[in-house]
């Protein structure tokens, strides 16, 4: 455990107050000697739990409280700990002033990042008792905010377990070798090395492996890391290390994306995964069949992925009957099959709605067409709950009712809704945002000076963590409604977010007769790759163009260009955005792609962007 914060004035802990942080309440009371803290499922009451409190307003976050469990487990008395940063637990010898090489630097960097952002951290870290015995610290850090939102204290909840590891096998730093200078010469006959005066060594090579990895290599792009590996053997070995590669990917793609890719890298490795997602050398179409059934039959449903589970909600049944049931397909199962989820309550039946995923297991439904007309309600469901229940979220100032709109989730908790069609058939061009982490969520319209033309059936793709790319749809064009191939972007972190046209250059490949531009379309598939590029295919396309043709765009390039991606394998004949799920950032699963009208949900087509482990 190690904490680093900025220097501010520290308040007096003897006063009675109630401080808030995220989902927990921390109370200080003169009549209490402990801390009233609700920790949910983190603490097992059968295991001794260590409590540490640090002052976030003092330099280096000194410890101001430890409980008896901490003293008994670590062997350190309270008077030896108070006033120090808790990172000393990462030192095997109390006399050393550096972390043990086996302590995961990725975890340490993640702790620092969470504390800098004032958010919770939970993970496992190698620590040591006072006598040098290794321990695994199952750690949860929770920052406490005052009424002004300033982090004043940090509570550390620690469950220690002993571990048997070989402390002599050092996995990090990964490369330590004495370099031979070019001036070293070997006598041909005697074999004696004659050392000449050493040349000046490059300053960067005098840095430790840890500093080079965390402060330099991890901040480079994936391509730059691959290039710099050719400088020398030492840097090449560092760039091959999985810890370094993961840090590079995490800095480039974000923590949420790399977390979703974690299971793939256990066999594939971060280096190979990064290469395949960059070069797309392993991309291919695959066809698979699953069992189970989604009954009664339907169309115009909405589907999304929650982890490795495909979720389907609602749809249009026989005689335009709005459906309200939920089905799940678990791809981790040996024999995946559709099963209906038994929910305690369900939203009103609907079709033409959107279904999105929040933070791994939460689903959110918005809008659509029900029995009584168009809707603008919001319902959320936790798939991992013992009794899944659809819960309505009453957000103030909701958007007008609509269907055939587009939606996406940003930063795992913000729902963005754009466009669609009213009950009178009028196309919409507005954009609304709802932050579902707020105690009382409020809809907020994003007014922009350059509003894209009203449309439905378009796509929203998130890239660069907070940026959204809008493509295509059926849009107003004067007095007409035409399929569109326009591209717009917006960055939600801007003080005043504005939609702007993304001028995309047409890529002309070798041997091509003209420029490559995606034909105008609506109800298509748009997928954001971990590296920020966007893939477009399928939908309702003008002319005789093939819906299985795949287009690729990197919107973060200085001059973005569309490219055609030639994908081997059996592609689906049809692919619709509302019936396509993106799984783990590397798999696109198309449901019922055999015909344009009959939805055969036991037949799936998979676009694989990386090798399957």
C-alpha positions as CSV (number, residue, x, y, z in Angstrom):
1,X,0.0,0.0,0.0
2,X,1.4,3.4,-1.0
3,X,-0.3,6.8,-1.1
4,X,0.8,10.0,-2.7
5,X,-1.3,13.2,-2.6
6,X,-0.8,16.9,-2.9
7,X,0.1,19.1,0.1
8,X,-2.8,21.0,1.7
9,X,-3.7,22.0,5.2
10,X,-5.0,19.1,7.4
11,X,-8.2,19.5,9.4
12,X,-8.6,18.5,13.0
13,X,-9.7,14.9,13.4
14,X,-11.1,15.4,16.8
15,X,-14.2,17.2,15.6
16,X,-17.4,15.3,14.9
17,X,-18.5,15.3,11.3
18,X,-19.8,13.1,8.5
19,X,-17.8,12.7,5.4
20,X,-18.9,11.1,2.1
21,X,-17.1,9.1,-0.5
22,X,-18.7,7.3,-3.3
23,X,-21.1,4.7,-1.9
24,X,-19.8,4.7,1.7
25,X,-20.3,6.8,4.8
26,X,-17.5,7.4,7.2
27,X,-18.4,8.8,10.6
28,X,-16.2,10.4,13.2
29,X,-17.7,10.5,16.7
30,X,-16.1,11.5,20.0
31,X,-17.9,8.6,21.6
32,X,-16.5,6.0,19.2
33,X,-13.0,4.6,19.0
34,X,-13.4,3.0,15.6
35,X,-14.9,4.0,12.3
36,X,-18.4,3.3,11.1
37,X,-17.9,2.1,7.5
38,X,-20.2,0.2,5.3
39,X,-18.1,-2.1,3.1
40,X,-20.6,-4.3,1.3
41,X,-19.2,-7.6,0.2
42,X,-15.5,-6.7,0.5
43,X,-14.9,-7.8,4.1
44,X,-15.3,-11.4,5.1
45,X,-16.4,-11.4,8.8
46,X,-14.5,-14.6,9.3
47,X,-11.2,-13.0,8.4
48,X,-9.2,-10.5,10.5
49,X,-9.4,-7.1,8.7
50,X,-6.8,-4.4,9.0
51,X,-7.9,-0.8,8.9
52,X,-5.5,2.1,8.0
53,X,-6.4,5.8,7.8
54,X,-4.2,8.3,6.0
55,X,-4.3,12.1,5.9
56,X,-4.7,13.1,2.3
57,X,-4.1,16.8,3.1
58,X,-0.6,16.3,4.4
59,X,2.5,15.7,2.3
60,X,2.9,12.0,1.3
61,X,-0.3,11.0,3.0
62,X,1.0,10.0,6.4
63,X,-0.8,7.2,8.4
64,X,-2.8,8.6,11.3
65,X,-4.6,5.5,12.5
66,X,-4.1,1.7,12.4
67,X,-6.1,-0.9,14.2
68,X,-4.8,-3.9,16.3
69,X,-5.2,-6.3,13.4
70,X,-2.7,-4.3,11.4
71,X,-0.2,-4.4,14.2
72,X,-0.6,-8.1,14.9
73,X,-0.5,-9.2,11.2
74,X,2.4,-7.0,10.0
75,X,4.5,-7.0,13.2
76,X,4.7,-3.2,13.2
77,X,3.6,-1.3,16.3
78,X,1.4,1.8,15.8
79,X,4.1,4.1,16.9
80,X,6.4,2.7,14.1
81,X,3.8,3.4,11.5
82,X,2.1,6.7,12.3
83,X,3.4,9.6,10.3
84,X,4.8,7.4,7.5
85,X,3.3,6.5,4.1
86,X,2.1,3.0,4.0
87,X,4.3,2.1,1.0
88,X,7.0,0.8,3.4
89,X,5.0,-2.5,3.4
90,X,6.4,-3.0,-0.1
91,X,9.9,-3.1,1.3
92,X,11.1,-6.5,2.5
93,X,13.7,-4.9,4.7
94,X,12.8,-1.9,6.8
95,X,16.2,-0.4,6.1
96,X,15.8,-0.4,2.3
97,X,14.1,2.5,0.6
98,X,12.9,0.9,-2.6
99,X,10.1,-1.5,-3.5
100,X,10.9,-5.2,-3.7
101,X,11.3,-6.3,-7.4
102,X,8.4,-8.7,-7.1
103,X,5.9,-6.0,-6.2
104,X,3.7,-5.5,-9.3
105,X,4.5,-1.9,-10.7
106,X,1.2,-2.0,-12.7
107,X,-0.8,-2.3,-9.5
108,X,1.3,0.4,-7.8
109,X,0.7,2.7,-10.8
110,X,-3.0,1.9,-10.7
111,X,-3.2,2.9,-7.0
112,X,-1.5,6.2,-7.8
113,X,-3.9,6.9,-10.6
114,X,-7.0,6.1,-8.6
115,X,-5.9,8.3,-5.7
116,X,-5.0,11.1,-8.1
117,X,-8.6,10.9,-9.5
118,X,-10.2,10.5,-6.1
119,X,-11.8,7.2,-6.9
120,X,-11.8,3.8,-5.2
121,X,-9.1,1.2,-5.8
122,X,-9.4,-2.6,-5.2
123,X,-6.8,-5.2,-6.0
124,X,-4.0,-7.4,-4.7
125,X,-0.5,-6.3,-3.8
126,X,2.6,-8.0,-2.5
127,X,3.5,-6.8,1.0
128,X,6.0,-7.9,3.7
129,X,5.9,-8.4,7.4
130,X,8.4,-6.6,9.6
131,X,10.4,-9.9,9.6
132,X,10.4,-10.1,5.8
133,X,7.6,-12.7,5.4
134,X,5.7,-12.1,2.2
135,X,2.0,-11.4,2.4
136,X,-0.7,-10.9,-0.2
137,X,-2.6,-7.7,0.6
138,X,-6.2,-7.8,-0.6
139,X,-6.5,-4.1,-0.6
140,X,-9.4,-1.6,-0.9
141,X,-8.7,2.1,-0.8
142,X,-11.5,4.5,-0.4
143,X,-11.0,8.3,-0.6
144,X,-13.1,10.4,1.7
145,X,-14.5,13.7,0.4
146,X,-15.6,16.7,2.4
147,X,-18.7,18.8,1.6
148,X,-16.6,20.7,-1.1
149,X,-15.5,17.5,-2.8
150,X,-11.9,17.7,-1.6
151,X,-10.3,14.4,-0.6
152,X,-9.4,14.8,3.1
153,X,-8.6,11.2,4.1
154,X,-8.0,7.8,2.6
155,X,-9.2,4.6,4.3
156,X,-7.3,1.4,3.5
157,X,-9.1,-1.9,4.1
158,X,-6.6,-4.8,4.1
159,X,-7.1,-8.5,4.3
160,X,-3.7,-10.2,4.5
161,X,-3.0,-13.8,3.5
162,X,0.4,-15.6,3.6
163,X,1.9,-16.6,0.3
164,X,4.6,-19.0,-0.7
165,X,6.7,-17.4,-3.4
166,X,10.3,-17.8,-4.5
167,X,11.8,-14.4,-3.5
168,X,14.9,-15.3,-5.4
169,X,13.2,-15.5,-8.8
170,X,12.9,-11.9,-9.8
171,X,10.4,-11.2,-12.6
172,X,10.7,-7.4,-12.4
173,X,13.0,-5.7,-13.4
174,X,13.3,-8.2,-16.2
175,X,16.8,-7.5,-17.5
176,X,20.0,-6.9,-15.7
177,X,23.2,-7.4,-17.6
178,X,26.6,-5.7,-17.6
179,X,27.1,-4.2,-21.0
180,X,30.4,-4.8,-22.7
181,X,31.9,-1.7,-24.3
182,X,33.0,-1.7,-27.8
183,X,36.5,-0.9,-26.4
184,X,36.7,-4.3,-24.8
185,X,39.0,-6.5,-26.8
186,X,40.0,-10.2,-26.5
187,X,43.6,-11.2,-27.3
188,X,43.4,-13.8,-30.0
189,X,45.8,-16.3,-28.3
190,X,45.5,-15.7,-24.6
191,X,41.8,-15.0,-24.4
192,X,42.6,-12.2,-21.9
193,X,40.2,-9.3,-22.0
194,X,42.0,-6.0,-22.4
195,X,39.7,-3.2,-21.2
196,X,40.2,0.2,-22.7
197,X,38.7,3.4,-21.3
198,X,34.8,3.2,-21.3
199,X,33.0,5.6,-23.6
200,X,30.3,7.9,-22.1
201,X,27.1,5.9,-21.6
202,X,23.8,7.4,-22.8
203,X,22.0,9.1,-19.8
204,X,18.8,7.2,-20.4
205,X,20.5,3.9,-20.0
206,X,21.7,4.9,-16.6
207,X,18.1,4.8,-15.3
208,X,16.8,1.8,-13.5
209,X,14.5,-0.6,-15.4
210,X,11.6,0.5,-13.2
211,X,12.0,4.1,-14.1
212,X,12.5,3.4,-17.8
213,X,9.4,1.1,-17.8
214,X,7.0,3.2,-15.8
215,X,8.0,6.8,-16.7
216,X,9.2,6.4,-20.3
217,X,8.1,3.2,-22.1
218,X,4.6,3.0,-20.7
219,X,3.9,6.6,-22.0
220,X,4.8,5.8,-25.6
221,X,2.4,4.6,-28.3
222,X,2.3,1.0,-29.3
223,X,4.1,1.6,-32.5
224,X,6.8,3.7,-30.8
225,X,7.4,1.0,-28.2
226,X,7.8,-1.6,-31.0
227,X,10.3,0.8,-32.7
228,X,12.4,1.7,-29.7
229,X,12.9,-2.0,-28.9
230,X,15.6,-2.0,-31.6
231,X,17.8,0.5,-29.8
232,X,19.6,-2.1,-27.6
233,X,19.2,-5.5,-26.0
234,X,18.3,-4.1,-22.6
235,X,15.4,-1.9,-23.9
236,X,14.3,-4.7,-26.2
237,X,14.0,-7.0,-23.2
238,X,12.0,-4.4,-21.3
239,X,9.6,-3.9,-24.2
240,X,9.0,-7.7,-24.3
241,X,7.9,-7.8,-20.6
242,X,4.2,-8.4,-20.1
243,X,4.0,-5.8,-17.3
244,X,5.4,-3.1,-19.6
245,X,3.2,-4.1,-22.5
246,X,0.1,-4.0,-20.3
247,X,1.0,-0.5,-19.0
248,X,1.5,0.7,-22.6
249,X,-1.9,-0.8,-23.7
250,X,-3.6,0.7,-20.6
251,X,-2.3,4.2,-21.2
252,X,-3.2,3.9,-24.9
253,X,-6.7,2.3,-24.6
254,X,-7.8,3.1,-21.0
255,X,-8.3,1.0,-17.9
256,X,-11.8,-0.1,-18.8
257,X,-10.8,-1.5,-22.2
258,X,-7.7,-3.3,-20.9
259,X,-9.8,-4.8,-18.1
260,X,-12.2,-6.3,-20.7
261,X,-9.2,-7.7,-22.6
262,X,-7.5,-9.3,-19.6
263,X,-8.9,-12.8,-20.2
264,X,-7.6,-12.9,-23.8
265,X,-4.1,-12.0,-22.8
266,X,-3.6,-14.9,-20.4
267,X,-2.8,-17.1,-23.4
268,X,-2.3,-14.6,-26.2
269,X,-0.2,-12.1,-24.3
270,X,-0.4,-8.3,-24.4
271,X,2.3,-8.0,-27.1
272,X,0.6,-10.2,-29.6
273,X,-2.8,-8.8,-28.9
274,X,-1.6,-5.3,-29.4
275,X,0.1,-6.3,-32.7
276,X,-3.0,-8.1,-34.0
277,X,-5.3,-5.2,-33.1
278,X,-2.9,-2.8,-34.8
279,X,-2.2,-4.7,-38.0
280,X,-5.5,-6.7,-38.1
281,X,-3.5,-9.6,-39.4
282,X,-5.8,-12.1,-37.7
283,X,-9.2,-10.6,-38.7
284,X,-11.7,-13.2,-40.1
285,X,-15.3,-14.2,-40.2
286,X,-16.5,-17.3,-38.4
287,X,-19.9,-19.0,-38.3
288,X,-21.3,-20.6,-35.1
289,X,-24.5,-22.2,-34.0
290,X,-26.0,-22.1,-30.5
291,X,-28.9,-23.9,-28.9
292,X,-31.9,-22.7,-27.0
293,X,-34.7,-20.5,-28.3
294,X,-36.0,-17.0,-28.2
295,X,-39.7,-17.4,-28.2
296,X,-42.1,-16.1,-29.4
297,X,-40.3,-15.1,-32.6
298,X,-39.7,-11.4,-33.1
299,X,-37.9,-8.7,-35.0
300,X,-36.8,-5.1,-34.2
301,X,-35.4,-6.2,-30.8
302,X,-32.3,-4.7,-29.4
303,X,-29.2,-6.6,-28.2
304,X,-25.9,-5.8,-26.5
305,X,-23.1,-7.6,-24.7
306,X,-22.4,-7.6,-21.0
307,X,-19.0,-9.2,-20.6
308,X,-19.1,-12.5,-22.5
309,X,-22.9,-12.6,-22.4
310,X,-25.2,-11.5,-25.2
311,X,-28.4,-9.9,-23.9
312,X,-31.6,-9.4,-26.0
313,X,-34.6,-7.4,-24.8
314,X,-38.0,-6.7,-26.3
315,X,-38.8,-6.5,-29.9
316,X,-41.8,-6.6,-32.2
317,X,-43.8,-9.8,-32.1
318,X,-46.7,-11.1,-34.1
319,X,-49.3,-8.4,-35.1
320,X,-46.8,-5.7,-33.9
321,X,-47.1,-6.9,-30.4
322,X,-44.4,-5.1,-28.2
323,X,-42.4,-7.6,-26.2
324,X,-41.0,-7.1,-22.7
325,X,-38.9,-10.2,-22.1
326,X,-35.1,-10.6,-21.6
327,X,-32.9,-13.4,-23.0
328,X,-29.2,-14.2,-22.3
329,X,-26.6,-16.2,-24.2
330,X,-23.5,-17.0,-22.2
331,X,-20.6,-17.4,-24.6
332,X,-18.4,-18.8,-21.8
333,X,-20.5,-21.9,-21.5
334,X,-19.3,-25.2,-23.1
335,X,-22.5,-25.3,-25.2
336,X,-24.0,-21.8,-25.3
337,X,-27.7,-21.6,-25.3
338,X,-30.3,-18.9,-25.2
339,X,-32.3,-18.8,-21.9
340,X,-34.9,-16.4,-20.7
341,X,-34.0,-14.3,-17.6
342,X,-36.6,-14.4,-14.8
343,X,-37.0,-10.9,-13.7
344,X,-39.0,-9.5,-10.8
345,X,-40.5,-6.8,-12.9
346,X,-40.2,-5.8,-16.5
347,X,-40.4,-2.5,-18.4
348,X,-43.4,-1.9,-20.7
349,X,-43.0,-3.9,-23.9
350,X,-41.4,-2.1,-26.8
351,X,-39.5,-2.2,-30.1
352,X,-37.3,0.4,-31.9
353,X,-35.6,1.0,-28.5
354,X,-31.9,0.9,-27.5
355,X,-30.2,-1.4,-25.1
356,X,-26.7,-0.5,-23.7
357,X,-24.3,-1.9,-21.1
358,X,-23.0,0.0,-18.1
359,X,-19.9,-1.2,-16.1
360,X,-19.9,-4.8,-17.1
361,X,-23.2,-6.2,-15.8
362,X,-25.7,-3.4,-15.8
363,X,-28.0,-2.9,-18.7
364,X,-30.0,0.3,-19.6
365,X,-33.0,0.5,-21.9
366,X,-34.3,3.8,-23.4
367,X,-37.3,4.8,-25.4
368,X,-38.9,2.8,-28.3
369,X,-42.5,2.2,-29.4
370,X,-44.9,0.6,-26.9
371,X,-48.7,-0.2,-26.8
372,X,-49.5,3.4,-25.9
373,X,-47.1,5.0,-28.4
374,X,-43.6,6.3,-28.2
375,X,-41.6,6.2,-24.9
376,X,-38.8,8.2,-23.2
377,X,-38.4,6.2,-20.1
378,X,-35.1,4.7,-18.7
379,X,-34.8,1.2,-17.0
380,X,-31.7,-0.4,-15.6
381,X,-31.0,-4.1,-14.7
382,X,-28.2,-5.8,-12.9
383,X,-27.6,-9.2,-14.5
384,X,-25.5,-10.4,-11.6
385,X,-28.1,-9.7,-9.0
386,X,-29.6,-12.7,-7.2
387,X,-33.0,-11.6,-8.3
388,X,-32.6,-9.4,-11.5
389,X,-35.1,-6.6,-11.5
390,X,-35.7,-3.8,-14.0
391,X,-35.6,-0.5,-12.1
392,X,-37.0,2.7,-13.6
393,X,-34.7,5.7,-13.4
394,X,-36.7,8.9,-13.1
395,X,-34.3,11.5,-14.6
396,X,-35.5,15.1,-14.6
397,X,-36.0,16.9,-18.0
398,X,-36.1,13.8,-20.2
399,X,-35.8,13.9,-24.0
400,X,-39.0,13.9,-26.1
401,X,-40.4,10.3,-26.7
402,X,-38.8,8.6,-29.7
403,X,-37.9,5.4,-31.5
404,X,-35.2,4.4,-33.9
405,X,-32.7,6.7,-32.2
406,X,-29.1,5.9,-31.4
407,X,-27.4,5.6,-28.0
408,X,-24.1,4.8,-26.4
409,X,-22.5,4.8,-22.9
410,X,-19.4,7.0,-22.1
411,X,-17.0,6.3,-19.2
412,X,-19.2,3.3,-18.1
413,X,-21.9,5.4,-16.6
414,X,-23.1,8.2,-18.9
415,X,-26.0,7.4,-21.3
416,X,-26.0,9.5,-24.5
417,X,-29.1,9.6,-26.7
418,X,-29.2,11.1,-30.2
419,X,-31.8,11.6,-32.9
420,X,-34.6,9.3,-33.8
421,X,-38.2,9.8,-34.9
422,X,-41.3,11.2,-33.1
423,X,-44.8,9.8,-33.2
424,X,-45.7,12.2,-36.0
425,X,-42.8,10.9,-38.1
426,X,-40.6,14.0,-37.6
427,X,-36.9,13.3,-37.5
428,X,-34.9,14.6,-34.5
429,X,-31.4,16.1,-34.3
430,X,-30.9,16.6,-30.6
431,X,-28.4,15.0,-28.2
432,X,-29.1,14.3,-24.5
433,X,-26.8,13.0,-21.7
434,X,-27.8,11.3,-18.5
435,X,-25.2,10.6,-15.7
436,X,-26.5,7.5,-13.9
437,X,-24.0,7.8,-11.1
438,X,-25.8,10.8,-9.7
439,X,-28.1,10.3,-6.7
440,X,-30.8,12.2,-8.6
441,X,-30.0,11.9,-12.3
442,X,-30.9,14.8,-14.6
443,X,-31.0,14.8,-18.3
444,X,-28.9,17.4,-19.9
445,X,-29.2,18.5,-23.6
446,X,-26.0,19.2,-25.4
447,X,-26.7,22.4,-27.3
448,X,-24.3,22.8,-30.2
449,X,-24.0,25.5,-32.9
450,X,-23.3,23.0,-35.6
451,X,-26.1,20.5,-35.2
452,X,-26.1,17.5,-37.6
453,X,-29.2,17.2,-39.8
454,X,-32.1,15.3,-38.2
455,X,-31.8,11.6,-38.7
456,X,-32.7,8.1,-37.5
457,X,-30.9,4.7,-37.9
458,X,-27.5,6.3,-37.4
459,X,-24.7,5.0,-35.2
460,X,-22.8,6.4,-32.2
461,X,-19.3,5.0,-31.5
462,X,-17.2,5.9,-28.5
463,X,-13.4,6.4,-29.0
464,X,-10.7,8.1,-27.1
465,X,-12.7,7.5,-23.9
466,X,-14.9,10.6,-24.1
467,X,-15.3,11.2,-27.9
468,X,-18.3,10.1,-30.0
469,X,-18.4,9.5,-33.7
470,X,-21.7,9.7,-35.5
471,X,-22.1,8.0,-38.9
472,X,-24.8,7.5,-41.5
473,X,-28.5,7.2,-40.9
474,X,-31.6,8.4,-42.8
475,X,-31.2,12.2,-42.7
476,X,-33.1,15.2,-43.8
477,X,-31.7,16.7,-46.9
478,X,-33.7,19.7,-47.9
479,X,-37.3,18.4,-48.5
480,X,-36.0,14.9,-49.0
481,X,-34.9,12.1,-46.6
482,X,-31.8,10.3,-47.9
483,X,-29.4,7.7,-46.6
484,X,-26.3,9.5,-45.4
485,X,-22.6,8.8,-45.2
486,X,-21.7,11.9,-43.2
487,X,-19.4,11.6,-40.2
488,X,-19.5,13.9,-37.1
489,X,-17.6,13.9,-33.9
490,X,-18.0,15.5,-30.4
491,X,-15.8,15.5,-27.3
492,X,-17.8,15.4,-24.0
493,X,-14.9,16.7,-21.9
494,X,-14.9,20.1,-23.7
495,X,-16.4,22.9,-21.7
496,X,-19.0,23.4,-24.4
497,X,-19.2,20.2,-26.5
498,X,-19.8,20.8,-30.2
499,X,-20.6,18.5,-33.0
500,X,-18.3,19.1,-35.9
501,X,-18.0,17.5,-39.3
502,X,-15.2,15.0,-39.6
503,X,-13.6,15.6,-43.0
504,X,-12.5,12.1,-44.1
505,X,-10.1,11.7,-47.0
506,X,-10.9,8.9,-49.4
507,X,-8.2,6.3,-49.4
508,X,-7.0,5.2,-52.8
509,X,-5.3,1.8,-52.7
510,X,-2.9,0.3,-55.2
511,X,-4.7,-0.8,-58.3
512,X,-8.0,0.8,-57.4
513,X,-9.9,2.9,-59.9
514,X,-11.2,5.5,-57.5
515,X,-11.5,6.6,-53.9
516,X,-13.0,4.3,-51.2
517,X,-15.9,5.9,-49.4
518,X,-18.6,3.9,-47.5
519,X,-21.9,4.0,-49.4
520,X,-24.7,5.9,-47.6
521,X,-26.6,3.6,-45.2
522,X,-28.8,3.3,-42.1
523,X,-29.4,0.7,-39.4
524,X,-25.7,-0.5,-39.9
525,X,-23.1,-1.9,-37.5
526,X,-20.5,0.4,-36.0
527,X,-17.9,-1.0,-33.7
528,X,-15.2,0.9,-31.7
529,X,-11.9,-1.0,-31.5
530,X,-9.7,-0.9,-28.4
531,X,-7.2,1.2,-30.3
532,X,-9.8,3.9,-31.2
533,X,-10.5,2.9,-34.8
534,X,-14.1,2.4,-35.9
535,X,-15.4,-0.4,-38.1
536,X,-18.5,0.1,-40.2
537,X,-20.5,-2.6,-42.2
538,X,-24.0,-3.9,-42.9
539,X,-27.3,-2.0,-42.7
540,X,-29.6,-0.8,-45.4
541,X,-27.4,0.5,-48.2
542,X,-28.3,2.6,-51.3
543,X,-27.6,0.9,-54.6
544,X,-26.2,-2.6,-55.1
545,X,-23.3,-2.4,-52.7
546,X,-22.6,-5.4,-50.6
547,X,-23.6,-5.1,-46.9
548,X,-20.8,-7.4,-45.9
549,X,-18.0,-5.0,-47.1
550,X,-16.1,-3.8,-44.0
551,X,-14.8,-0.2,-43.7
552,X,-12.2,1.1,-41.3
553,X,-11.6,4.6,-40.0
554,X,-9.2,6.1,-37.4
555,X,-10.9,9.4,-36.4
556,X,-8.0,10.4,-34.3
557,X,-5.7,10.7,-37.3
558,X,-4.7,14.2,-38.5
559,X,-6.3,13.4,-41.8
560,X,-8.6,10.5,-41.3
561,X,-9.1,8.1,-44.3
562,X,-11.6,5.4,-45.0
563,X,-10.1,2.0,-45.8
564,X,-11.6,-1.2,-47.0
565,X,-10.8,-4.2,-44.8
566,X,-10.6,-7.5,-46.7
567,X,-11.9,-10.1,-44.3
568,X,-11.6,-13.8,-45.1
569,X,-14.3,-16.3,-44.1
570,X,-18.1,-16.5,-44.5
571,X,-19.7,-13.1,-43.9
572,X,-23.4,-12.7,-43.0
573,X,-25.7,-11.7,-45.8
574,X,-27.3,-9.1,-43.6
575,X,-26.2,-7.2,-40.5
576,X,-28.2,-4.7,-38.5
577,X,-26.9,-2.5,-35.7
578,X,-29.6,-3.2,-33.2
579,X,-29.0,-7.0,-33.5
580,X,-25.2,-7.0,-33.3
581,X,-23.1,-7.2,-30.1
582,X,-19.5,-6.2,-29.5
583,X,-17.9,-8.7,-27.0
584,X,-14.7,-7.9,-25.2
585,X,-13.5,-5.4,-27.8
586,X,-12.3,-8.1,-30.2
587,X,-15.5,-9.9,-31.3
588,X,-18.5,-8.7,-33.2
589,X,-21.4,-11.1,-33.1
590,X,-24.2,-10.7,-35.7
591,X,-27.5,-12.3,-34.8
592,X,-29.8,-13.7,-37.5
593,X,-27.7,-12.6,-40.4
594,X,-29.0,-15.3,-42.9
595,X,-31.9,-13.4,-44.4
596,X,-33.2,-9.9,-44.1
597,X,-36.7,-10.8,-42.7
598,X,-36.5,-14.1,-40.8
599,X,-34.5,-13.8,-37.6
600,X,-32.7,-17.1,-37.0
601,X,-31.1,-16.4,-33.6
602,X,-29.4,-19.8,-33.3
603,X,-27.1,-18.9,-36.2
604,X,-24.4,-16.3,-35.4
605,X,-21.7,-14.8,-37.5
606,X,-18.6,-13.6,-35.7
607,X,-16.1,-11.0,-36.9
608,X,-12.9,-11.9,-35.0
609,X,-10.4,-9.1,-34.7
610,X,-7.8,-11.1,-32.8
611,X,-6.8,-14.8,-32.5
612,X,-8.9,-16.8,-30.1
613,X,-6.9,-18.3,-27.2
